[in-house]
Amino acid sequence: MSEQAHGLATEKEARDVAESARETEWEHPSFARELFLGRFRLDLIHPHPEEDLAEVARAKPFLDKLGAFMDRVDSEELDRTGDIPEPLVQELRDMGAFGIKIPKEYGGLGLSQMTYIRAMELVTSKDGNIVALLSASQSIGVPQPLKLFGTEEQKRKYFPRLAKGAISAFALTEVDAGSDPANLRTTATPTEDGEHFIINGEKLWCTNGTRAELFVVMARTPDVEKRGKMVKQITAFIVDSAMPGVEVKHRLHFMGLKAIENGVIRFNNVKVPRENILWGEGKGLKLALVTLNTGRLTLPAGAAGAGKMMLRIVRKWALERVQWGQPIGKHEAVAQKIAKMAANTFAMEAVAELATALYERGHYDIRLEAALAKLYNTEMGWKIIDDTMQIRGGRGYETAASLALRGEEPIPVERAMRDYRINLIFEGSSEIMRLFIAREAVDHHFKLAFDIVKPESTMKERLSAMAKSSPFYLTWYPSRWIGTGQLKRYSEFGKLGSHIRFIEHNTRHLGRSIFHAMVRYGAKLERKQAVLFRAVDIGAELFAMSAACVRAQMLAKGGQPEAIALADTFCREARLRVEDHFRNLYGPNDANLYKLAMSVLKGEHAWLEHGIAAEGTEMGIPTPTSSGPSATPSDIERGVLAGVP
């Protein structure tokens, strides 16, 4: 049956909805945007934004309390029972952990985004369940969009309640709507007097949903006519769980994060006042995107926290475990892993803190920096956890409880791996993040020159686009080959100067490569995801190298010269990855791989699946029945929007 028969959006409808939600203008500078345009704007990130020492002093009492709390948390018990006991949650409430960024005048702690991400880094290093509870409530739940878009009346009504510990959740994803919001089916129908909306629908994978008091709910309000056609409207509402018709249908369970409060939430004729609309009708998806620009900064910091914990585990184990006459850390095979783990963890923290510092400095557009940080750190963190598992060997695969029962230190690498894996999926899967970054990377070229290559363009449109784009490309393109930046020696970076020169050179290379790809593929470029993804990965590596270098220099000046060695090693390895991506940018095997995938989907290789257990029971999974809820481990809520996270 076709998508249309199911009532799902067509490709064009999905694209139109996603494009309507994009932030189309760049009012403030962005180092990452310039990087994809082939322009190395080191001045935008160097010197590294200075630490706010007054904020550090204000934050210390809270972070000390949070650290002491986490020391007492029995994460194995949470994992075993699948529950965060109410007394623990109340302790978090009492110390203000649910109102870290809420202004003091509303009862919150009034601390900064930097303090917030450091708090989440601290919590993540010990327990993923608690960080999910805190971050889902504050990064994408009610407080962040309320802070950005709420009216003063809304803030006075909800901030004090949230600051005291009212848990909140973000409800967007549905069975047919996640990365593609065009398929959203939850509706908000205005009452006859226009003073209320009646919400009907069901939300899936809603983190904190089973425990939340307040929700941000995305629902379709009546379509409006724009330029002669009807346009879908998605609106954000604040919904109180106490409102009649709000129902927790059931709680979901997953591979990891056993105590995460994630569920299916049903809204059955829920009557919501018009004043509960956030920002305005039809602005829901854009609100989600802008909110996520900041909210997405949490995961990179958490990934760095996980990396630090794994590094500590490996450092200790590699000195204790002796094989073939010496500690395993002295064997080159293990030593190389340890060196890369340390260098990569340094870079991850540099990426997370730079993106956050740029946000706090203000008048800076972080949409690409936040997306790159999320993509890069979550993937690098997974590699670090995988290497930790390998170095710990059988003890890594064994549960902490089993280790304890036979008298060994209960180091929870197995749990860390289960809990961490979702980070590559929620708040935008790695694939969706690459699509989002790629869309922004080619945006300037598309605005200027897309009409030249678009098949349906008329000759008049092509000529107009050529006239509009020629002045830019006549100066921009030659300068991507010979730029003044390549004449700089960057001597202030000392040993790292050669890496800065590499970044500058390859930034220009990246800019012209993206342009060449557009010329080569024209309008088909948007379908060349493998090519675009490699370009994104080059940009991510160059961004991470830049962050590592400017942070290392800042730390060296502050009395920590050993940071230079970490940044140097990281950059040496990153350079190899950049060069490999450039060599394979156009993917000599891409066409062959796609052709084979299509033949697999057609069933031409179904014979390869012979000799396995019967479908549906091969893993001991019972056939679902209508008697009772099912639980599907998958893309936990917080993964959003088509072509965008």
C-alpha positions as CSV (number, residue, x, y, z in Angstrom):
1,M,0.0,0.0,0.0
2,S,1.3,3.4,-0.9
3,E,2.3,6.1,1.6
4,Q,-0.6,8.2,0.4
5,A,-3.0,5.4,1.1
6,H,-1.8,5.4,4.7
7,G,-2.2,9.2,4.8
8,L,1.6,9.7,5.1
9,A,3.2,12.9,3.7
10,T,4.7,12.8,0.3
11,E,8.4,13.6,-0.1
12,K,7.6,17.1,-1.3
13,E,5.2,17.7,1.7
14,A,7.8,16.5,4.1
15,R,10.5,18.7,2.6
16,D,8.2,21.7,2.7
17,V,7.4,21.2,6.3
18,A,11.1,20.8,7.2
19,E,12.1,23.8,5.2
20,S,9.4,26.0,6.7
21,A,10.9,25.2,10.2
22,R,14.5,26.1,9.3
23,E,16.2,29.2,10.5
24,T,16.9,30.7,7.1
25,E,18.9,33.7,8.0
26,W,22.3,34.1,9.7
27,E,22.1,37.2,11.8
28,H,25.2,36.4,13.8
29,P,28.6,34.9,12.9
30,S,29.4,31.2,13.1
31,F,32.9,29.7,12.9
32,A,31.5,26.4,11.6
33,R,29.4,28.0,8.9
34,E,32.5,29.9,7.6
35,L,34.4,26.7,7.7
36,F,32.0,25.0,5.3
37,L,32.3,28.0,3.1
38,G,36.0,27.5,3.0
39,R,36.8,30.4,5.2
40,F,39.0,29.9,8.3
41,R,37.8,32.5,10.8
42,L,40.1,31.7,13.7
43,D,39.3,35.1,15.1
44,L,35.8,33.9,16.0
45,I,37.1,31.3,18.4
46,H,40.6,32.5,19.4
47,P,41.5,33.5,22.0
48,H,39.2,30.9,23.6
49,P,36.4,32.7,25.5
50,E,37.5,33.3,29.0
51,E,36.1,31.5,32.0
52,D,33.7,33.5,34.1
53,L,35.4,33.2,37.5
54,A,32.4,34.7,39.3
55,E,30.1,32.1,37.9
56,V,32.6,29.4,38.9
57,A,32.4,30.6,42.5
58,R,28.6,30.8,42.4
59,A,28.3,27.3,40.9
60,K,30.7,25.6,43.3
61,P,28.3,24.9,46.2
62,F,25.7,23.4,43.9
63,L,28.3,21.3,42.0
64,D,29.8,20.1,45.3
65,K,26.3,19.0,46.5
66,L,25.6,17.3,43.2
67,G,28.9,15.5,43.3
68,A,28.4,14.3,46.9
69,F,24.9,13.1,45.9
70,M,26.2,11.1,42.9
71,D,28.8,9.5,45.1
72,R,26.0,8.0,47.1
73,V,23.8,6.9,44.2
74,D,23.7,3.1,43.7
75,S,23.6,3.0,39.9
76,E,23.6,-0.8,39.9
77,E,20.4,-0.7,42.0
78,L,18.7,1.7,39.6
79,D,19.7,-0.5,36.7
80,R,18.5,-3.6,38.4
81,T,15.1,-2.2,39.6
82,G,14.4,0.1,36.7
83,D,13.4,2.8,39.1
84,I,14.8,6.1,40.5
85,P,13.3,6.1,44.0
86,E,11.3,9.2,44.9
87,P,13.6,10.1,47.9
88,L,16.5,10.5,45.4
89,V,14.4,12.6,43.1
90,Q,13.4,14.8,46.1
91,E,17.0,15.3,47.0
92,L,17.6,16.6,43.5
93,R,14.6,18.9,43.9
94,D,15.9,20.2,47.2
95,M,19.3,21.1,45.9
96,G,17.8,22.9,42.9
97,A,18.9,20.4,40.2
98,F,15.7,20.8,38.2
99,G,16.1,24.6,38.1
100,I,19.8,25.1,37.3
101,K,19.2,27.7,34.6
102,I,15.9,29.2,35.8
103,P,16.5,32.8,36.8
104,K,16.7,33.5,40.6
105,E,13.7,35.8,40.4
106,Y,11.5,32.8,39.6
107,G,13.1,30.6,42.3
108,G,15.8,28.9,40.2
109,L,19.5,28.8,40.8
110,G,20.1,31.3,38.0
111,L,23.3,29.5,36.9
112,S,24.9,29.5,33.4
113,Q,24.7,27.1,30.5
114,M,28.4,26.3,31.2
115,T,27.6,25.3,34.8
116,Y,24.6,23.3,33.5
117,I,26.6,21.2,31.0
118,R,29.3,20.6,33.6
119,A,26.6,19.3,36.0
120,M,25.4,17.0,33.3
121,E,28.9,15.9,32.5
122,L,29.4,15.0,36.2
123,V,26.1,13.1,36.4
124,T,26.7,11.2,33.1
125,S,30.1,10.0,34.4
126,K,28.1,7.9,37.0
127,D,24.6,7.3,35.8
128,G,22.7,7.8,32.5
129,N,19.3,7.4,34.0
130,I,19.6,10.4,36.3
131,V,21.1,12.6,33.5
132,A,18.1,11.6,31.3
133,L,15.7,12.7,34.0
134,L,17.5,16.0,34.6
135,S,18.4,16.9,31.0
136,A,15.1,15.9,29.3
137,S,13.4,18.1,31.8
138,Q,15.6,21.1,31.3
139,S,17.3,20.9,27.9
140,I,14.1,20.2,25.8
141,G,11.4,20.2,28.4
142,V,9.4,23.2,29.4
143,P,12.1,25.4,31.0
144,Q,14.2,26.0,27.9
145,P,11.5,27.0,25.4
146,L,9.7,28.9,28.1
147,K,12.9,30.9,28.7
148,L,13.3,31.6,25.0
149,F,9.8,32.1,23.9
150,G,7.5,32.3,26.9
151,T,5.4,35.4,27.8
152,E,6.0,37.0,31.1
153,E,2.7,35.6,32.3
154,Q,3.7,32.1,31.3
155,K,7.1,32.5,33.1
156,R,5.5,33.7,36.3
157,K,3.0,30.8,36.2
158,Y,5.4,27.9,35.4
159,F,9.0,28.8,36.3
160,P,8.5,28.7,40.1
161,R,6.8,25.3,39.8
162,L,9.6,24.0,37.6
163,A,12.3,25.5,39.9
164,K,10.9,23.5,42.8
165,G,11.2,20.3,40.8
166,A,8.2,19.8,38.7
167,I,9.5,17.3,36.1
168,S,8.8,18.2,32.4
169,A,8.9,16.4,29.1
170,F,8.9,17.1,25.4
171,A,6.2,15.3,23.3
172,L,6.8,15.3,19.6
173,T,7.5,11.8,18.3
174,E,4.6,9.6,17.1
175,V,4.5,6.2,15.4
176,D,4.8,7.8,11.9
177,A,6.4,11.1,12.9
178,G,9.9,11.5,14.3
179,S,12.5,12.7,11.9
180,D,9.7,13.5,9.5
181,P,7.3,15.9,11.3
182,A,5.1,16.2,8.3
183,N,3.4,13.0,9.4
184,L,2.4,14.4,12.8
185,R,-1.2,13.3,13.6
186,T,-1.8,14.8,17.0
187,T,-4.4,17.6,16.5
188,A,-5.3,20.7,18.4
189,T,-8.7,21.9,17.3
190,P,-9.8,25.4,18.5
191,T,-13.1,25.6,20.3
192,E,-15.9,27.7,18.9
193,D,-15.1,30.7,21.0
194,G,-11.4,30.3,20.1
195,E,-10.3,30.5,23.8
196,H,-9.2,26.8,24.0
197,F,-7.8,24.0,21.9
198,I,-8.8,20.4,22.1
199,I,-5.8,18.1,21.8
200,N,-6.1,14.5,20.6
201,G,-3.3,12.1,19.8
202,E,-0.7,9.8,21.0
203,K,3.0,10.4,21.6
204,L,5.8,7.8,21.5
205,W,9.2,7.6,23.3
206,C,8.4,10.6,25.5
207,T,11.3,10.8,27.9
208,N,10.1,11.7,31.4
209,G,6.6,11.3,30.1
210,T,5.7,8.7,32.7
211,R,6.7,11.0,35.6
212,A,6.2,14.5,34.1
213,E,3.9,17.2,35.5
214,L,4.3,19.4,32.5
215,F,4.7,18.8,28.8
216,V,5.6,20.7,25.7
217,V,3.2,19.1,23.2
218,M,3.5,19.5,19.5
219,A,0.2,19.3,17.7
220,R,-1.3,20.2,14.3
221,T,-3.5,23.3,14.4
222,P,-5.7,24.1,11.4
223,D,-3.9,24.6,8.1
224,V,-3.5,28.1,6.8
225,E,-3.3,29.4,3.3
226,K,0.0,30.9,2.2
227,R,0.7,32.0,-1.4
228,G,-2.3,30.2,-2.7
229,K,-1.8,26.8,-1.0
230,M,-2.7,25.3,2.3
231,V,0.2,24.9,4.7
232,K,0.4,22.6,7.7
233,Q,0.7,24.3,11.0
234,I,2.4,22.7,14.0
235,T,2.1,24.5,17.3
236,A,3.7,24.0,20.7
237,F,1.5,23.9,23.8
238,I,2.2,23.7,27.5
239,V,0.1,20.9,28.8
240,D,-0.4,20.0,32.5
241,S,-0.5,16.2,33.3
242,A,-3.4,17.0,35.7
243,M,-5.6,18.1,32.8
244,P,-8.5,15.7,32.1
245,G,-7.6,13.4,29.2
246,V,-3.8,13.2,29.7
247,E,-3.0,9.5,30.1
248,V,0.2,7.5,30.5
249,K,-0.7,4.6,28.2
250,H,2.4,2.6,29.2
251,R,6.0,2.8,30.1
252,L,8.6,1.7,27.6
253,H,11.8,-0.4,28.3
254,F,15.1,-0.3,26.5
255,M,18.4,-2.0,26.0
256,G,20.0,0.4,28.4
257,L,18.9,3.2,30.7
258,K,16.7,0.8,32.6
259,A,15.4,3.4,34.9
260,I,14.5,6.0,32.2
261,E,11.0,7.3,32.6
262,N,10.0,7.0,29.0
263,G,6.5,6.2,27.7
264,V,3.6,6.4,25.4
265,I,1.4,9.3,26.3
266,R,-2.2,9.7,25.1
267,F,-4.1,13.0,24.9
268,N,-7.8,12.4,24.7
269,N,-9.9,15.5,24.3
270,V,-7.5,17.5,26.5
271,K,-8.8,21.1,26.8
272,V,-5.9,23.5,26.8
273,P,-6.2,27.3,27.1
274,R,-5.0,29.4,24.2
275,E,-2.6,31.2,26.5
276,N,-0.7,27.9,26.9
277,I,0.6,28.3,23.3
278,L,4.4,28.8,23.3
279,W,5.5,31.6,20.9
280,G,2.6,31.4,18.5
281,E,0.4,29.2,16.2
282,G,2.4,27.4,13.5
283,K,5.8,28.1,15.2
284,G,6.1,24.8,16.9
285,L,8.8,23.2,14.7
286,K,10.9,26.3,14.6
287,L,10.6,26.5,18.4
288,A,11.9,22.9,18.6
289,L,14.9,23.7,16.4
290,V,15.9,26.9,18.2
291,T,15.4,25.2,21.6
292,L,17.6,22.3,20.4
293,N,20.4,24.6,19.4
294,T,21.0,25.1,23.1
295,G,19.5,21.8,24.4
296,R,21.8,19.8,22.2
297,L,24.9,21.1,24.1
298,T,24.1,18.7,26.9
299,L,25.0,15.4,25.1
300,P,28.5,16.5,24.0
301,A,29.4,17.3,27.6
302,G,27.9,14.1,28.8
303,A,29.9,12.2,26.2
304,A,33.0,13.9,27.5
305,G,32.1,12.9,31.0
306,A,31.7,9.2,29.9
307,G,35.0,9.4,28.1
308,K,36.7,10.7,31.3
309,M,35.3,7.8,33.4
310,M,36.4,5.2,30.8
311,L,39.9,6.7,30.7
312,R,40.1,6.4,34.5
313,I,39.0,2.8,34.4
314,V,41.5,1.9,31.6
315,R,44.4,3.8,33.2
316,K,44.0,1.9,36.5
317,W,43.4,-1.5,34.9
318,A,46.2,-1.2,32.3
319,L,48.7,-0.7,35.2
320,E,47.2,-3.5,37.4
321,R,46.7,-6.3,34.8
322,V,50.0,-8.0,34.0
323,Q,50.3,-10.3,31.0
324,W,53.4,-11.7,29.4
325,G,55.6,-10.3,32.1
326,Q,54.5,-6.6,32.1
327,P,51.4,-4.5,32.6
328,I,49.1,-4.6,29.6
329,G,49.3,-0.8,29.2
330,K,53.0,-1.3,28.2
331,H,52.0,-3.5,25.3
332,E,51.8,-1.4,22.1
333,A,48.4,-2.7,21.0
334,V,46.9,-1.4,24.3
335,A,49.1,1.6,24.7
336,Q,47.9,3.0,21.3
337,K,44.3,2.7,22.4
338,I,45.0,4.5,25.7
339,A,46.8,7.3,24.0
340,K,43.9,7.8,21.5
341,M,41.4,7.6,24.3
342,A,43.2,10.4,26.2
343,A,43.6,12.6,23.2
344,N,40.1,12.1,22.0
345,T,38.6,12.8,25.5
346,F,40.5,16.0,25.6
347,A,39.1,17.0,22.2
348,M,35.6,16.0,23.2
349,E,35.7,18.3,26.2
350,A,37.3,21.1,24.0
351,V,34.4,20.8,21.5
352,A,31.7,20.7,24.2
353,E,33.1,23.7,26.2
354,L,33.9,25.8,23.1
355,A,30.4,25.5,21.7
356,T,28.9,26.4,25.1
357,A,31.3,29.3,25.6
358,L,30.4,30.7,22.2
359,Y,26.7,30.5,23.1
360,E,27.3,32.3,26.4
361,R,29.4,35.0,24.7
362,G,26.3,36.0,22.8
363,H,25.7,37.4,19.4
364,Y,26.9,34.1,17.9
365,D,24.9,31.5,15.9
366,I,25.7,28.1,17.4
367,R,23.3,25.9,15.3
368,L,26.1,24.3,13.4
369,E,28.5,24.2,16.3
370,A,25.9,22.5,18.5
371,A,25.1,19.9,15.8
372,L,28.7,19.2,15.1
373,A,29.5,18.8,18.8
374,K,26.6,16.4,19.3
375,L,27.5,14.3,16.2
376,Y,31.3,14.3,16.9
377,N,31.3,13.7,20.6
378,T,28.6,11.0,20.7
379,E,30.4,9.0,18.0
380,M,33.8,9.5,19.5
381,G,32.5,8.6,23.0
382,W,31.1,5.3,21.6
383,K,34.5,4.4,20.2
384,I,36.1,5.1,23.7
385,I,33.6,2.9,25.4
386,D,34.1,0.1,22.9
387,D,37.9,0.3,23.4
388,T,37.4,0.2,27.2
389,M,35.3,-2.9,26.8
390,Q,38.1,-4.4,24.6
391,I,40.9,-3.5,27.1
392,R,38.9,-4.9,30.1
393,G,38.2,-8.0,28.0
394,G,35.9,-10.6,29.7
395,R,35.7,-8.4,32.8
396,G,34.3,-5.6,30.6
397,Y,31.6,-7.9,29.2
398,E,30.7,-9.3,32.6
399,T,28.2,-7.4,34.7
400,A,29.3,-5.4,37.7
401,A,27.0,-7.6,39.9
402,S,28.7,-10.7,38.7
403,L,32.1,-9.3,39.3
404,A,31.2,-8.4,42.8
405,L,29.8,-11.8,43.6
406,R,33.2,-13.4,42.8
407,G,35.2,-10.8,44.7
408,E,36.4,-8.4,42.0
409,E,35.9,-4.7,41.7
410,P,32.4,-4.1,40.2
411,I,33.4,-1.9,37.3
412,P,30.3,-1.3,35.2
413,V,31.7,-1.2,31.6
414,E,28.9,-3.5,30.4
415,R,26.2,-1.1,31.8
416,A,28.1,1.9,30.5
417,M,27.9,0.4,27.0
418,R,24.2,-0.3,27.2
419,D,23.4,3.1,28.6
420,Y,25.6,5.1,26.2
421,R,24.5,3.6,22.9
422,I,21.3,5.7,22.7
423,N,23.4,8.9,22.5
424,L,24.0,8.2,18.8
425,I,20.2,8.2,18.3
426,F,18.4,10.7,20.5
427,E,18.3,14.5,20.0
428,G,18.9,13.6,16.3
429,S,20.5,10.4,15.1
430,S,24.0,10.6,13.6
431,E,22.4,10.3,10.1
432,I,19.9,13.1,10.8
433,M,22.6,15.3,12.2
434,R,24.7,14.8,9.1
435,L,21.7,15.7,6.9
436,F,21.0,18.8,9.0
437,I,24.7,19.9,8.9
438,A,24.9,19.2,5.2
439,R,21.8,21.2,4.5
440,E,23.3,24.2,6.3
441,A,26.7,23.7,4.7
442,V,25.3,24.0,1.1
443,D,22.8,26.7,2.1
444,H,24.7,29.7,0.8
445,H,25.5,28.0,-2.5
446,F,21.9,26.9,-2.9
447,K,20.6,30.4,-2.3
448,L,22.9,31.9,-4.9
449,A,23.2,29.3,-7.6
450,F,20.6,26.5,-7.2
451,D,18.4,28.0,-9.9
452,I,21.3,27.6,-12.3
453,V,21.3,23.8,-11.9
454,K,17.7,23.1,-11.0
455,P,16.1,21.1,-13.9
456,E,12.8,23.0,-13.8
457,S,14.3,26.5,-13.9
458,T,13.4,28.6,-16.9
459,M,16.1,30.2,-19.0
460,K,15.2,33.6,-17.4
461,E,15.6,32.1,-13.9
462,R,19.0,30.6,-14.8
463,L,20.3,33.9,-16.3
464,S,19.0,35.8,-13.2
465,A,20.8,33.4,-10.9
466,M,24.0,33.6,-12.9
467,A,23.9,37.4,-12.7
468,K,23.2,37.3,-8.9
469,S,25.9,34.7,-8.1
470,S,28.7,35.8,-10.4
471,P,30.1,38.7,-8.3
472,F,30.4,36.4,-5.3
473,Y,32.0,33.4,-7.1
474,L,34.5,35.6,-9.1
475,T,36.2,36.6,-5.8
476,W,35.3,33.7,-3.6
477,Y,36.4,30.8,-5.8
478,P,40.0,32.0,-6.6
479,S,40.5,32.8,-2.9
480,R,39.7,29.2,-2.0
481,W,42.9,28.3,-3.9
482,I,45.1,31.1,-2.9
483,G,44.2,32.7,0.4
484,T,46.0,35.2,2.6
485,G,45.5,32.8,5.5
486,Q,48.1,30.3,4.1
487,L,50.8,33.0,4.5
488,K,50.4,33.1,8.2
489,R,52.7,31.0,10.4
490,Y,50.5,31.0,13.5
491,S,53.7,31.1,15.6
492,E,51.7,31.9,18.8
493,F,50.5,28.3,18.8
494,G,54.1,26.9,18.9
495,K,54.1,23.1,18.3
496,L,50.4,23.3,17.3
497,G,51.0,25.9,14.6
498,S,51.5,23.2,11.9
499,H,48.0,21.9,12.8
500,I,46.5,25.3,12.5
501,R,48.0,25.7,9.1
502,F,46.6,22.3,8.1
503,I,43.2,23.4,9.3
504,E,43.4,26.6,7.3
505,H,44.6,24.8,4.1
506,N,41.9,22.1,4.3
507,T,39.2,24.6,5.2
508,R,39.7,26.1,1.8
509,H,39.9,22.6,0.3
510,L,36.6,21.8,1.9
511,G,34.9,24.9,0.7
512,R,35.8,24.4,-2.9
513,S,35.1,20.6,-2.7
514,I,31.5,21.3,-1.6
515,F,31.2,23.8,-4.5
516,H,32.7,21.3,-7.0
517,A,30.2,18.7,-5.8
518,M,27.3,21.1,-6.4
519,V,28.6,21.7,-9.9
520,R,29.1,18.0,-10.5
521,Y,25.7,16.8,-9.3
522,G,23.6,19.9,-9.6
523,A,20.1,19.4,-8.1
524,K,20.9,15.7,-7.5
525,L,23.5,16.7,-4.8
526,E,20.8,16.5,-2.0
527,R,20.5,12.8,-2.8
528,K,24.2,12.1,-2.7
529,Q,24.1,11.6,1.0
530,A,27.4,9.6,1.1
531,V,29.3,12.5,-0.5
532,L,27.7,15.1,1.7
533,F,28.3,13.0,4.8
534,R,32.0,12.8,4.1
535,A,32.1,16.5,3.6
536,V,30.4,16.9,7.0
537,D,32.9,14.5,8.6
538,I,35.7,16.6,7.2
539,G,34.2,19.7,8.7
540,A,33.6,18.0,12.0
541,E,37.3,16.9,12.2
542,L,38.5,20.4,11.3
543,F,36.1,21.9,14.0
544,A,37.4,19.5,16.6
545,M,41.0,20.2,15.7
546,S,40.4,23.9,16.0
547,A,38.7,23.5,19.4
548,A,41.5,21.3,20.7
549,C,44.2,23.7,19.6
550,V,42.6,26.9,21.0
551,R,41.8,25.1,24.3
552,A,45.2,23.6,24.6
553,Q,46.9,27.0,24.1
554,M,44.5,28.6,26.7
555,L,45.3,25.9,29.2
556,A,49.1,26.0,28.5
557,K,49.0,29.8,29.2
558,G,47.1,29.0,32.4
559,G,49.8,26.7,33.7
560,Q,48.8,23.4,32.2
561,P,51.4,22.9,29.3
562,E,50.7,19.1,29.2
563,A,47.5,19.9,27.3
564,I,49.6,20.6,24.2
565,A,50.7,17.0,24.0
566,L,47.0,15.8,24.1
567,A,46.0,18.3,21.4
568,D,49.0,17.5,19.2
569,T,48.3,13.7,19.3
570,F,44.6,14.3,18.6
571,C,45.4,16.5,15.6
572,R,47.9,14.1,14.2
573,E,45.2,11.4,14.2
574,A,42.5,13.7,12.9
575,R,44.7,14.8,10.0
576,L,44.8,11.2,8.8
577,R,41.0,11.0,8.9
578,V,40.6,14.3,7.0
579,E,43.0,13.2,4.3
580,D,41.2,9.8,3.9
581,H,37.8,11.5,3.6
582,F,39.1,13.8,0.9
583,R,40.6,10.9,-1.0
584,N,37.3,9.1,-1.0
585,L,35.0,12.1,-1.1
586,Y,33.1,10.9,-4.2
587,G,33.0,7.3,-3.0
588,P,34.2,5.0,-5.8
589,N,31.9,2.2,-4.5
590,D,28.8,4.4,-3.7
591,A,26.9,3.4,-6.8
592,N,27.7,-0.3,-6.4
593,L,26.6,-0.2,-2.7
594,Y,23.4,1.5,-3.5
595,K,22.6,-0.9,-6.3
596,L,23.2,-3.9,-4.1
597,A,21.0,-2.5,-1.3
598,M,18.2,-2.0,-3.8
599,S,18.5,-5.6,-4.9
600,V,18.5,-6.8,-1.3
601,L,15.3,-4.8,-0.7
602,K,13.7,-6.5,-3.7
603,G,14.4,-9.9,-2.2
604,E,16.9,-11.0,-4.8
605,H,19.2,-12.2,-2.0
606,A,16.6,-13.6,0.3
607,W,18.3,-17.0,-0.2
608,L,21.1,-15.6,2.0
609,E,18.7,-15.7,5.0
610,H,18.0,-19.4,4.7
611,G,19.0,-21.7,7.5
612,I,17.9,-19.4,10.4
613,A,15.0,-19.7,12.9
614,A,11.5,-18.8,12.0
615,E,10.7,-15.2,11.6
616,G,9.5,-13.5,14.9
617,T,10.7,-16.2,17.2
618,E,14.4,-16.5,16.3
619,M,15.4,-14.5,19.3
620,G,12.8,-16.0,21.7
621,I,10.5,-13.0,21.2
622,P,6.8,-13.9,21.7
623,T,4.3,-12.9,19.0
624,P,2.7,-9.7,20.2
625,T,-1.0,-9.9,21.3
626,S,-3.6,-7.3,22.0
627,S,-3.6,-8.2,25.7
628,G,-1.1,-5.8,27.3
629,P,1.4,-3.2,26.2
630,S,4.4,-3.9,24.1
631,A,7.7,-2.2,24.5
632,T,10.0,-1.4,21.5
633,P,13.6,-0.4,22.2
634,S,14.4,2.2,19.5
635,D,14.9,5.9,18.8
636,I,14.0,7.3,22.3
637,E,12.1,10.6,22.1
638,R,14.1,13.7,21.5
639,G,15.0,12.7,17.9
640,V,13.2,15.2,15.8
641,L,12.6,16.8,12.5
642,A,13.2,15.8,8.9
643,G,16.6,16.8,7.7
644,V,17.0,18.4,11.1
645,P,17.4,16.9,14.6
